[in-house]
Amino acid sequence: MKYTQLGRTGLKVSRLVLGTMNFGPQTDEPTSHSILDTALASGLNFVDTANVYGWGENKGRTEEIIGTWFAQGGGRRDKTVLATKVYGNMAGDGDPWPNHDKLSALNIRRAVEASLKRLQTDYIDVYQFHHVDRRTPFEEIWQAVDVLIQQGKVLYAGSSNFPGYKIAQANETAARRGSVGLVSEQCLYNLAERRAEMEVIPAAQEYGLGVIPWSPLHGGLLGGVIKKEVAGGRRAEGRSADALANTAVRAQVQAYEDLLDKHGLEPGETALAWLLTRPGVTGPIVGPRTAEQLESALRALELELSEEVLTGLDEIFPGPGPSPEAFAW
């Protein structure tokens, strides 16, 4: 396993991040525990979740599954860098009561205590804001987080789905308070979706945040979806199916699969390996439903892409270019 520092911190994390969103809704508890054990045995130490995972009436279920895994002992918690998130409404569907979501000091306090209980731990390594809260000032957010850090319940704070200007605003406010500020940003970033390169990733690099891309295969679109269709396997579903209905997108994905086939490369592993070459990226989040999918993701760590392949990928999926040159002279 390869490790790197998380942004400007001294925290060492694996270059792959184990995403757990499927634990509960699609992957049962025993299989989830097996995947976690395999990940830890491979040296993958960074585990990401969120308080809302489990979804619907089962919000929090994913954190509970991780908690019962920690409870088995064997150094599981001590070896794991644990990240979870706060923002989504944890009240029951249709519950009219306010203050059960977003980033008020009240909800942050309530949410972290609930997550700690579900996770069966007394601290969270990286506590992430799942989305921007336009109504709550960062002065209030950092006041709440600083208290949690002083209490030892949270070690670092991170963001998710923040635009570049909010990363700047958050960390400038933190600097005025003498607070640590954000140390990581989770953003949608992959070969097919490179807009983060314009503002988000440069802002993260400027302020010393590690970048943690989510959806590295773009909902399966970059995982060999056409190849699987031709072979008579699982057809594209959801976002991938919608995207492939666009003839231009389908031609782009076909060119991508043809390029990798020429070089004897697997699409999913290549998409992950490409992200590992990108400036500022700490490690992409992989969300395996099975042990086999985790093993495939781990192989990406050993994959070295040639300049010819990297150039070909840029030609098929061109980035937006730097800001402001991408939209100005």
SULQUI-V249359 format. One record per residue. N is the residue number from 0. PHI is phi in whole degrees, 0 to 359 (none if undefined). Layout:
n: {N	N}
phi: {PHI	PHI}
This chain:
n: {0	1	2	3	4	5	6	7	8	9	10	11	12	13	14	15	16	17	18	19	20	21	22	23	24	25	26	27	28	29	30	31	32	33	34	35	36	37	38	39	40	41	42	43	44	45	46	47	48	49	50	51	52	53	54	55	56	57	58	59	60	61	62	63	64	65	66	67	68	69	70	71	72	73	74	75	76	77	78	79	80	81	82	83	84	85	86	87	88	89	90	91	92	93	94	95	96	97	98	99	100	101	102	103	104	105	106	107	108	109	110	111	112	113	114	115	116	117	118	119	120	121	122	123	124	125	126	127	128	129	130	131	132	133	134	135	136	137	138	139	140	141	142	143	144	145	146	147	148	149	150	151	152	153	154	155	156	157	158	159	160	161	162	163	164	165	166	167	168	169	170	171	172	173	174	175	176	177	178	179	180	181	182	183	184	185	186	187	188	189	190	191	192	193	194	195	196	197	198	199	200	201	202	203	204	205	206	207	208	209	210	211	212	213	214	215	216	217	218	219	220	221	222	223	224	225	226	227	228	229	230	231	232	233	234	235	236	237	238	239	240	241	242	243	244	245	246	247	248	249	250	251	252	253	254	255	256	257	258	259	260	261	262	263	264	265	266	267	268	269	270	271	272	273	274	275	276	277	278	279	280	281	282	283	284	285	286	287	288	289	290	291	292	293	294	295	296	297	298	299	300	301	302	303	304	305	306	307	308	309	310	311	312	313	314	315	316	317	318	319	320	321	322	323	324	325	326	327	328}
phi: {none	256	236	211	282	278	58	272	276	270	282	265	229	292	278	239	245	277	275	242	301	280	291	111	296	239	238	290	297	300	292	300	296	295	296	298	296	297	299	295	296	278	99	288	249	255	242	245	212	203	295	275	297	117	60	55	281	252	306	94	297	296	299	297	296	295	298	290	290	302	295	288	77	70	77	302	291	297	274	257	268	258	238	225	225	227	164	296	286	262	287	296	303	83	293	278	288	278	69	252	208	66	237	294	302	296	290	301	298	295	293	293	296	293	295	302	294	295	279	54	219	255	205	243	292	231	259	250	276	291	198	288	251	286	265	256	291	295	302	289	298	289	300	293	293	300	297	296	294	297	281	80	273	224	259	223	242	224	239	212	65	270	284	303	291	285	299	296	299	298	280	292	295	298	298	295	273	78	268	291	82	287	242	206	223	265	220	289	203	195	304	274	223	247	298	300	291	285	230	294	292	300	295	299	294	297	260	76	264	285	261	240	291	253	55	296	258	52	67	97	298	260	258	84	295	289	302	292	297	297	283	82	273	292	284	299	228	58	298	297	297	297	293	291	293	276	298	292	293	298	296	295	293	297	297	297	292	295	300	289	297	300	260	68	249	274	302	298	294	293	300	290	298	299	299	291	269	277	301	87	280	284	179	285	272	251	239	292	267	223	296	296	293	294	299	297	297	296	295	297	295	264	273	251	272	288	299	298	293	298	295	297	295	296	290	283	239	293	284	284	89	288	263	268	302	297	229	217	287}
